[in-house]
């Protein structure tokens, strides 16, 4: 199992309906198979996520965040890891808003 504890991630791409950008910083913590993170930056004032990590490092998570418009946004996301040649982790994410327009999107974040 990949351990995400104390790893920092930044987005490298996102679909237009997403709120994360290369200014967003995710700080991951992991205990056993339980993953949590705090994040902020760009359009996001404050965000949190909680998820479960499987034996292959895949993550099923739920997130909530406050954006610069003062809106509480919620969603769910599935992330699949890719190990890069430099040993860092790239996460390929498929997500869906459970608030607002309930649209779907894809993003990629990379370990810093």
Secondary structure, 3 states (H helix, E strand, C coil): CCCCCCCEEEEEEECCCCCCCCCCEEEEEEECCEEEEEEEECCEEEEEEEEEECCCCCEEEEEEEEECCCCEEEEEEEEEEEECCCCCEEEEEEEEECCCCCCEEEEEEEEC
